[in-house]
Amino acid sequence: MELWILIPLAAIAVGAFEQWLKFKAKQDKLGTSAAQLESAVDELSKQLEASEESRKNLQQRVQNLETIVTSVDWDLVSAGQDRPQLDLPEKTDAEEQARRIARRVR
């Protein structure tokens, strides 16, 4: 007798299920699953950390070079006067050499 109530409920359930299937297909097409987003965020986080480290290294190098260029000894060297002796080892990389000169000039 009360079987007629199930017909509209079934129609509503089928409609909701169809909407869910459309949404799921769209989500899969866009690739927005939680695992994919989490892996993308992790990768971007690693890249950000590497960029920050690189930025800090470059900032330190620029500070060393600024110290060298703004020193009185640099003014003497660039003006063509006698060069001050900084007693640097011959074979070092440029970054380490800049650090040593900056420490001595300070």
KETIVEX-532844 format. One record per atom (N, C-alpha, C): residue in three letters; y, z, x. Coordinates in steps of 0.001 Angstrom, whole numbers, plus 500000, padded with zeros to 6 digits. Last residue first. Layout:
N
ALAYZX
...
# end
This chain:
106
ARG544252507686587079
ARG544702508839586260
ARG544991510001587147
VAL543116506190589069
VAL544530505990588768
VAL545078507152587965
ARG540465506970589023
ARG541268507222590231
ARG542762507096589963
ARG539653506120586485
ARG539579507539586846
ARG540452507851588050
ALA540072503357586724
ALA540840504107585740
ALA540819505607586065
ILE538182502722588668
ILE539615502513588949
ILE540443503325587993
ARG535860503358587219
ARG536196504068588461
ARG537666503918588808
ARG535984501531585079
ARG535958502970584833
ARG536387503751586081
ALA535854499092586448
ALA537058499414585678
ALA537123500907585385
GLN533260499301587457
GLN534383499222588381
GLN535690499571587662
GLU531809499194585113
GLU531759500406585927
GLU532927500437586911
GLU532440496554584347
GLU532766497684583474
GLU532799498985584260
ALA531465494947586422
ALA532899494987586140
ALA533283496194585294
ASP529056496481588590
ASP529420495629587470
ASP530878495879587101
THR529259496352592153
THR529133497097590900
THR529484496146589781
LYS529441496085595332
LYS528554495525594313
LYS528398496490593148
GLU531385497557596856
GLU531461496114596672
GLU530649495607595485
PRO533107500524595828
PRO531928499853596379
PRO531971498375596017
LEU536544501106596597
LEU535503500827595613
LEU534299500207596301
ASP539112502176597578
ASP537789502469598123
ASP536688502309597091
LEU541689501575597066
LEU540983502339596036
LEU539562502679596449
GLN544694501297598650
GLN543257501281598883
GLN542575502174597851
PRO547296499245597367
PRO546743500576597630
PRO545231500472597800
ARG548801496534599004
ARG547816496994598028
ARG547362498401598368
ASP552227495965599361
ASP550961496378599962
ASP550034496946598906
GLN553439493774596743
GLN553599494727597829
GLN552226495108598374
GLY553277492177594540
GLY553018491565595829
GLY553200492505596996
ALA553392493205592054
ALA554670492811592636
ALA554494492190594013
SER550826493989591569
SER551295492792590889
SER552640492316591437
VAL550721496312593153
VAL549824495189593419
VAL550368493918592787
LEU552642497945591932
LEU552769497573593334
LEU551930496340593657
ASP551568498197589376
ASP552892497599589537
ASP553104497153590980
TRP549245499557589994
TRP549143498189589462
TRP550486497476589608
ASP550297502014590757
ASP549605501199591751
ASP549481499753591276
VAL551203503020588344
VAL552187502644589355
VAL551545501742590397
SER549415501757585452
SER549626502677586566
SER550674502133587539
THR548779499987583472
THR550017500747583310
THR550286501716584449
VAL546325498940584282
VAL547497498054584225
VAL548790498836584122
ILE544595501171584066
ILE544790500477585337
ILE546098499696585330
THR544790501786581355
THR545133502790582366
THR545414502135583702
GLU543821499443580234
GLU545209499845579980
GLU545664500868581013
LEU541155499563581108
LEU542030498498581598
LEU543499498822581362
ASN540301501815579659
ASN540250501802581122
ASN541185500742581689
GLN540701500893577046
GLN541450502054577522
GLN541442502125579048
VAL538844498807576998
VAL540270498496576864
VAL541114499668577352
ARG536475500285577227
ARG536838499314578261
ARG538322498982578205
GLN536561501743574843
GLN536589502443576126
GLN536999501505577249
GLN536356499637573012
GLN537547500480573002
GLN537674501238574331
LEU533802498675573589
LEU534964497822573835
LEU536250498636573874
ASN532293500909572772
ASN532234500440574155
ASN533451499584574496
LYS532962500977570039
LYS533305502114570896
LYS533293501714572366
ARG531872498527569200
ARG533317498759569089
ARG533755499905569992
SER529164499003569627
SER529834497940570373
SER531346498133570353
GLU528787501018567734
GLU528523501280569150
GLU529234500254570028
GLU529391499597565391
GLU530188500763565768
GLU530012501089567246
SER527345497696565399
SER528739497262565497
SER529641498411565923
ALA525123499336565038
ALA525236498535566260
ALA526677498074566470
GLU525710500345562480
GLU525597501259563618
GLU525750500508564940
LEU525604497947561018
LEU526855498706561093
LEU526832499667562275
GLN522918497266561250
GLN523928496374561822
GLN525265497093561972
LYS521802499395559827
LYS521494499224561249
LYS522529498334561932
SER522855498825557294
SER523179500095557941
SER522914500013559445
LEU521635496411556705
LEU523089496449556877
LEU523533497735557567
GLU518997497343556477
GLU519348496352557503
GLU520849496353557774
ASP519252499052554246
ASP518811499575555548
ASP519193498630556685
VAL519986497206552285
VAL520922498273552658
VAL520542498864554011
ALA517630495695552157
ALA518892495051552534
ALA519915496088552983
SER515825497608551274
SER515631497018552595
SER516904496320553074
GLU516923498123548733
GLU516829499196549727
GLU516649498635551134
LEU516607495659547459
LEU517949496185547689
LEU517935497276548756
GLN513813495510547394
GLN514583494496548119
GLN515987494991548425
ALA513215497728545783
ALA512712497664547159
ALA513495496648547984
ALA514401497088543333
ALA514876498245544099
ALA514417498184545553
SER515168493648542829
SER514280494801542711
SER514783495906543632
THR516579491270542480
THR517290492543542504
THR516364493729542311
GLY516162488481542328
GLY515654489265543453
GLY516309490615543577
LEU516721486732540313
LEU517836487162541156
LEU517376487982542360
LYS514190486542539182
LYS514846485345539708
LYS515981485716540659
ASP513744489134538294
ASP512895488584539347
ASP513532487360539988
GLN515726489226536293
GLN515767490168537414
GLN514918489651538580
LYS514804487261534545
LYS516119487111535174
LYS516222488011536409
ALA512394488401533767
ALA512393487103534434
ALA513706486881535179
LYS513354490732532504
LYS512483490842533672
LYS512448489529534453
PHE514773489607530344
PHE515469490421531342
PHE514657490503532631
LYS512678488380528989
LYS513798487578529493
LYS514539488331530601
LEU511139490647528339
LEU510570489597529185
LEU511663488714529780
TRP512932491992526662
TRP512527492615527904
TRP511938491583528866
GLN513024490173524531
GLN514241490464525285
GLN513901491094526640
GLU510354490381523671
GLU510864489095524163
GLU512133489304524994
PHE510329493059522827
PHE509469492654523920
PHE509930491332524524
ALA512099492915520673
ALA512444493754521819
ALA511616493358523040
GLY510594491212518993
GLY511929490817519461
GLY512348491610520690
VAL508345492820518526
VAL508175491526519194
VAL509517491046519746
ALA509563494976517182
ALA508873495205518446
ALA508697493911519224
ILE510496493669514874
ILE511456494319515773
ILE510820494534517147
ALA508049492877513769
ALA509048491868514125
ALA510068492444515108
ALA506878495353513294
ALA506240494441514241
ALA507230493378514697
LEU508629496304511331
LEU508513497022512598
LEU507878496142513671
PRO508184494500509224
PRO509485494516509911
PRO509434495243511264
ILE505320495195508839
ILE505776493823509112
ILE507160493826509771
LEU504979497852508101
LEU504590497445509447
LEU505098496053509816
ILE505588497988505451
ILE506539498591506386
ILE506232498137507818
TRP503371496993504098
TRP504543496128504182
TRP505588496688505148
LEU501580499050503799
LEU501380498130504905
LEU502586497215505108
GLU501283500823501809
GLU502499500883502606
GLU502362500041503862
MET498797500000500791
MET500000500000500000
MET501271500000500836
# end
